[in-house]
Amino acid sequence: MDQLSRRLLRPSTLALLAGGVLWALAAHALWTATALPALDLPNLDPHSFFADSFLARSATYERFLAIEGLLAWAAIVAVLAVYAKRGPALVRESAAGRVGTGMLLAMLGFAVVWLTQVPFSPVSLWWERRYDVSHQGYLQHLLLSFFGLGGQFVFVCLGFGIAMGLAGVMRRWWWLAVVPAFIALAALFAFLSPYLVPNTSAVESPALQAEARALERIEGAREARLRVQDVDSSTDAPNAMTVGLGPSSTVILWDTLLNGNFNRDEVRFVLAHEVGHLAHDDLLKRLGWLTLFLLPTWGLTALLTRRRGSLARPEAIPLALLILVSIQFLATPILNVAYRREEAAADWAALQATREPATGKAVMRKLATKSLSNPDPAGWISALYENHPPIMQRIEMAAAAWEEGQR
């Protein structure tokens, strides 16, 4: 038996191969769990739905933010690369113990990342204000971004504390135990997230509450809380979201959706889309995709930090941060493909529940025009930044639903 064959038959190699097969099967199961009919979407011309001036303006607005986003990512990676090289020297200055020192290094790395983004954040806001997408003040924006990172800060610190504790005990295979711990934390934050969204209140309209209950029955979704978020002092853009898990499941409508710019049928269509997420258990699927993302991510982190003692040693924390952020950037386009499929399925659920494809088209046009969203973005922009299908694809789906209804 040659040397290659002996390596392939090692128990650790066989275990990794078996794990890879199980990973692929789980990814396939998650992908197919989102049911989406094979539609023959018409190739519609954006100029038939939007003015030339809007298409040019939205493309310019989007391109600037996309390029700035890439520069922001590059700055984060560059700063973390320096931190990965020089951060271990800080261990000698700490008397907090192994895990405590590691958590301090993680906190410092998180602060460095936030400081790296401080120059970019006002530029983004300036661009949004210039195009009348945001009305937020610069100081308010900076403070909200700082306090908004609080939950992520706690998540990172707890996560690295758990990882270091497990790495100190389990040594080589600690990363397999870290993933369930991270998923448990993510599930906890997902459960609590509806209570952390600011400026929300109960929807007072009995008619809208009745619409929500009716749509839940039609789409087979659990009953969820219905809330409205006050955002009109910061933006005119409309939006809605589904947050929470199980008993905390909540549909949040922005007040910019309820201020008269959208008629009752259009609001109902948006609500049907969000109820579709509930019916499809999309938030649980997001935890599933996160699990599949974290397994190879932490495996690579364990492998690449081995020379520094892996996460059993605090010296490895700065390098681990660089690895995690880099993998997140590389994995974003892949995860966005899965998320766009879920959003398309929620659109289809709304079309089937309301039987109003013309309303669906009108909603998509208004969502684009009022948020200055490019209805037909460049492929690289969609891949990197869009977790929803482009507006034109959503309009084409409504057109396909109309054609199907006419048969």
C-alpha atoms as one frame of an Amber mdcrd trajectory, in Angstrom:
protein
   0.000   0.000   0.000   1.523   3.329  -1.045   1.858   6.377   1.200  -1.146
   8.190  -0.355  -3.415   5.212   0.276  -2.293   5.002   3.907  -3.068   8.690
   4.403  -6.530   8.305   2.858  -7.315   5.410   5.183  -6.407   7.279   8.342
  -9.397   7.540  10.735  -9.162  11.343  10.774  -9.162  11.527   6.960 -12.098
   9.117   6.694 -13.986  11.132   9.310 -13.428  14.363   7.335 -14.546  12.714
   4.093 -17.690  11.381   5.777 -18.287  14.830   7.265 -17.959  16.409   3.818
 -20.563  14.039   2.399 -22.951  14.781   5.276 -22.351  18.524   4.792 -23.249
  18.287   1.096 -26.392  16.274   1.874 -27.462  18.814   4.511 -26.878  21.725
   2.103 -28.967  19.962  -0.545 -31.752  19.330   1.977 -31.770  22.981   3.031
 -31.795  24.165  -0.580 -34.696  21.906  -1.598 -36.625  22.721   1.595 -37.342
  26.089  -0.022 -39.925  25.149  -2.630 -39.900  27.338  -5.714 -41.648  26.401
  -8.967 -39.609  26.258 -12.155 -40.986  29.417 -13.741 -40.213  30.628 -17.248
 -39.634  34.263 -16.349 -40.185  36.758 -19.171 -37.252  39.000 -20.010 -38.867
  42.364 -19.322 -37.274  45.690 -20.161 -36.666  47.916 -17.084 -37.367  50.966
 -19.266 -40.963  49.759 -19.587 -41.462  50.154 -15.820 -39.074  52.917 -14.771
 -38.119  56.294 -16.213 -34.697  56.589 -17.815 -33.752  59.278 -15.297 -34.584
  56.979 -12.373 -32.593  54.070 -13.816 -29.541  56.291 -14.298 -29.891  57.909
 -10.871 -30.382  54.617  -8.992 -27.434  53.000 -10.797 -25.130  55.892  -9.852
 -26.349  55.852  -6.254 -25.861  52.093  -5.956 -22.447  51.969  -7.656 -20.909
  54.499  -5.275 -22.107  52.612  -2.184 -20.996  49.268  -3.637 -17.466  50.497
  -4.334 -17.282  52.169  -0.936 -18.399  48.893   0.628 -15.534  47.051  -1.058
 -13.073  49.663   0.189 -14.483  49.278   3.704 -13.999  45.496   3.529 -10.445
  45.978   2.250  -9.716  48.337   5.156 -11.003  45.812   7.683  -8.888  42.995
   6.237  -5.787  45.201   6.050  -6.120  46.393   9.659  -6.816  42.882  10.937
  -3.781  41.606   9.025  -1.618  44.092  10.940  -3.384  43.158  14.169  -2.824
  39.452  13.481   0.918  40.124  13.177   1.370  42.466  16.139  -1.503  41.532
  18.431   0.202  38.519  20.056   2.780  40.867  21.615  -0.038  42.283  23.778
  -0.373  38.960  25.577   2.733  39.771  27.623   0.994  42.890  28.959  -2.050
  41.007  30.273  -2.540  39.334  33.628  -6.100  38.201  32.909  -5.314  34.512
  32.403  -5.561  32.460  29.240  -9.274  32.831  28.471  -9.518  36.344  29.871
  -6.589  37.537  27.761  -8.101  35.937  24.672 -11.407  37.704  25.260  -9.595
  41.016  25.775  -7.802  40.530  22.450 -11.142  39.728  20.794 -12.675  42.886
  22.285  -9.740  44.957  21.099  -9.997  43.473  17.606 -13.704  44.265  17.520
 -12.974  47.860  18.566 -10.308  48.128  15.862 -12.820  46.965  13.236 -15.368
  49.541  14.401 -12.769  52.334  14.330 -11.765  51.255  10.827 -15.332  51.849
   9.660 -15.715  55.277  11.281 -14.356  57.137   8.210 -16.596  55.185   5.836
 -19.852  55.506   7.761 -20.244  59.312   7.425 -19.400  59.092   3.720 -22.218
  56.562   3.202 -24.600  58.780   5.129 -23.502  61.839   3.127 -24.278  59.977
  -0.095 -27.680  58.797   1.203 -28.563  62.307   2.358 -27.478  63.734  -0.993
 -29.944  61.418  -2.738 -32.685  62.020  -0.115 -32.697  58.388   0.998 -31.768
  59.254   4.599 -32.541  62.251   6.829 -30.404  61.084   9.734 -27.905  63.448
  11.370 -24.217  62.530  11.401 -23.847  62.407  15.190 -27.057  60.405  15.566
 -25.849  57.992  12.884 -22.494  57.499  14.584 -24.043  56.918  18.007 -26.658
  54.503  16.677 -24.014  52.516  14.803 -21.918  52.333  17.983 -24.749  51.204
  20.236 -26.113  48.914  17.531 -22.895  46.932  17.727 -23.545  46.098  21.360
 -25.261  42.801  20.631 -22.567  41.771  18.165 -19.901  42.731  20.703 -21.437
  40.478  23.344 -21.817  37.688  20.775 -18.149  37.889  19.710 -16.818  37.988
  23.270 -18.971  35.110  24.473 -18.182  33.115  21.356 -14.430  33.450  21.713
 -14.632  32.727  25.440 -16.494  29.504  24.728 -14.129  28.597  21.882 -11.041
  29.100  24.044 -12.531  27.094  26.890 -13.317  24.162  24.592  -9.973  24.399
  22.782  -8.150  24.148  26.094  -9.935  20.899  26.922 -10.491  19.176  23.572
  -7.341  20.282  21.758  -7.519  19.139  18.096 -11.289  18.680  17.593 -12.522
  21.576  19.683 -14.028  23.325  16.634 -16.688  20.619  16.267 -17.995  21.479
  19.728 -17.801  25.241  19.146 -20.336  25.208  16.304 -23.323  24.001  18.427
 -22.400  26.585  21.059 -22.389  29.378  18.456 -25.698  28.190  17.009 -27.237
  28.188  20.489 -26.064  31.783  20.955 -27.369  32.760  17.519 -30.743  31.150
  18.293 -30.914  33.056  21.579 -30.203  36.371  19.846 -32.725  35.528  17.120
 -35.353  34.805  19.776 -34.631  38.081  21.576 -34.248  40.215  18.437 -37.894
  41.460  18.262 -37.487  42.989  21.723 -34.269  44.754  20.718 -35.663  46.588
  17.677 -36.090  50.249  18.700 -39.121  52.514  18.267 -41.725  49.799  17.723
 -45.339  49.734  18.819 -48.365  47.508  18.315 -50.340  47.923  15.091 -53.570
  49.586  16.138 -55.551  48.987  12.954 -58.074  46.147  13.502 -58.364  45.747
   9.718 -54.615  45.189   9.330 -54.593  42.760  12.248 -57.447  40.846  10.592
 -55.536  40.790   7.287 -52.527  39.288   9.064 -54.606  36.537  10.703 -56.303
  35.728   7.392 -52.989  35.503   5.538 -51.541  33.252   8.244 -54.456  30.853
   7.734 -54.115  30.933   3.945 -50.340  30.383   3.967 -50.275  27.935   6.870
 -48.155  30.102   9.168 -48.133  30.383  12.936 -49.736  33.456  14.484 -47.154
  36.197  14.960 -47.095  39.560  16.645 -47.602  42.527  14.322 -45.620  45.676
  15.086 -44.872  48.997  13.398 -41.483  50.710  13.603 -41.195  54.492  13.557
 -38.453  55.356  11.042 -39.894  58.316   9.124 -37.653  60.778  10.954 -34.616
  59.028   9.432 -35.768  57.828   6.015 -38.646  57.774   3.538 -37.732  54.274
   2.324 -40.376  51.584   3.011 -39.526  48.178   4.438 -40.821  45.230   6.438
 -39.136  42.321   8.191 -39.820  39.073   9.989 -37.836  38.513  13.174 -37.911
  36.188  16.169 -38.307  32.468  16.663 -41.301  30.469  17.836 -43.268  32.435
  20.452 -41.312  35.611  19.692 -42.053  35.547  15.927 -42.873  39.089  14.863
 -43.674  40.895  11.632 -42.458  44.499  11.716 -43.767  47.053   9.209 -42.026
  50.393   8.860 -44.322  53.381   9.303 -43.185  54.585   5.864 -45.187  51.666
   4.491 -48.341  52.797   6.306 -48.272  56.554   5.683 -50.565  56.493   2.623
 -47.948  55.936  -0.078 -49.069  52.296  -0.341 -52.744  51.426  -0.665 -54.435
  48.682   1.356 -53.892  45.960  -1.258 -50.212  46.833  -1.561 -49.685  46.715
   2.206 -51.479  43.367   2.233 -49.101  42.053  -0.421 -46.050  43.091   1.635
 -47.623  41.480   4.682 -48.261  38.283   2.689 -44.565  38.183   1.753 -43.522
  38.389   5.412 -46.076  35.763   6.439 -44.550  33.582   3.716 -41.250  33.689
   5.605 -43.068  32.467   8.707 -44.834  29.693   6.810 -41.537  28.518   5.291
 -39.632  28.649   8.621 -37.003  30.779   6.896 -35.460  32.024  10.126 -34.792
  28.438  11.179 -33.301  27.795   7.743 -30.993  30.758   8.267 -29.718  29.021
  11.410 -29.229  25.902   9.294 -27.170  27.801   6.722 -25.211  29.418   9.541
 -24.400  25.961  10.899 -23.136  24.809   7.513 -21.081  27.997   7.186 -19.549
  27.730  10.658 -18.400  24.108  10.364 -15.763  24.641   7.628 -15.041  28.149
   8.934 -14.055  26.989  12.404 -12.313  23.938  10.942 -10.093  26.167   8.806
  -9.548  28.500  11.748  -8.364  25.577  13.881  -6.030  24.418  11.116  -4.547
  27.839  10.275  -3.994  28.877  13.903  -2.356  25.593  14.915   1.157  27.059
  14.866   0.067  29.588  17.488  -1.399  26.901  19.694  -4.850  27.152  18.080
  -7.528  28.836  20.183  -6.181  27.137  23.282  -3.735  30.064  23.350  -4.694
  33.786  23.369  -1.899  34.522  20.870  -4.068  32.935  18.162  -7.054  35.266
  18.640  -5.895  38.141  16.343  -5.141  35.684  13.530  -8.477  33.918  14.116
 -10.308  37.249  13.711  -8.581  37.839  10.374  -9.472  34.340   9.164 -13.124
  34.603  10.250 -13.656  38.001   8.615 -11.947  36.916   5.385 -14.034  33.752
   5.128 -17.198  35.735   5.841 -16.436  38.025   2.902 -15.745  35.082   0.582
 -18.842  33.181   1.710 -21.269  36.127   1.423 -22.021  35.633  -2.310 -22.735
  31.936  -1.692 -25.077  32.604   1.222 -26.791  35.372  -0.742 -27.783  32.819
  -3.392 -29.630  30.799  -0.738 -31.209  33.897   0.787 -32.416  35.182  -2.598
 -34.106  31.828  -3.156 -35.946  32.189   0.167 -37.051  35.718  -0.736 -38.249
  34.567  -4.156 -40.260  31.797  -2.494 -41.836  34.366  -0.137 -42.740  36.498
  -3.178 -44.364  33.474  -4.811 -46.262  32.715  -1.587 -47.570  36.307  -1.549
 -48.658  36.032  -5.193 -50.484  32.780  -4.484 -52.103  34.085  -1.286 -53.326
  37.389  -2.706 -53.935  36.341  -6.343 -53.021  39.892  -7.303 -49.951  39.894
  -9.581 -50.715  43.455 -10.714 -50.490  44.567  -7.083 -47.218  42.669  -6.780
 -45.791  44.611  -9.724 -46.979  47.915  -8.257 -45.411  47.090  -4.884 -42.056
  46.286  -6.461 -42.050  49.505  -8.469 -42.805  51.561  -5.365 -40.219  49.741
  -3.264 -37.605  50.568  -5.891 -38.555  54.193  -6.499 -39.021  55.171  -2.848
 -35.743  53.571  -1.699 -33.796  54.450  -4.869 -33.024  50.773  -5.438 -31.556
  49.888  -8.819 -34.107  47.459 -10.343 -31.509  45.776 -12.559 -28.112  45.874
 -10.777 -24.809  44.623 -12.128 -24.109  40.956 -11.452 -21.182  41.582  -9.087
 -23.215  44.037  -7.025 -26.093  41.595  -6.728 -23.727  38.768  -5.765 -21.934
  40.728  -3.039 -24.705  42.847  -1.552 -28.182  41.616  -2.492 -29.951  39.014
  -0.357 -33.182  39.729  -2.297 -33.725  39.083  -5.998 -33.366  42.202  -8.174
 -36.592  44.173  -8.482 -36.922  43.320 -12.188 -36.802  39.589 -11.409 -39.527
  40.093  -8.815 -41.646  41.965 -11.359 -41.009  39.173 -13.871 -42.194  36.634
 -11.292 -45.446  38.596 -10.904 -45.808  38.560 -14.689 -45.214  34.792 -14.721
 -47.860  34.364 -12.013 -50.300  36.304 -14.212 -49.529  34.059 -17.163 -50.020
  30.956 -15.034 -53.347  32.280 -13.758 -54.534  32.832 -17.317 -54.014  29.183
 -18.321
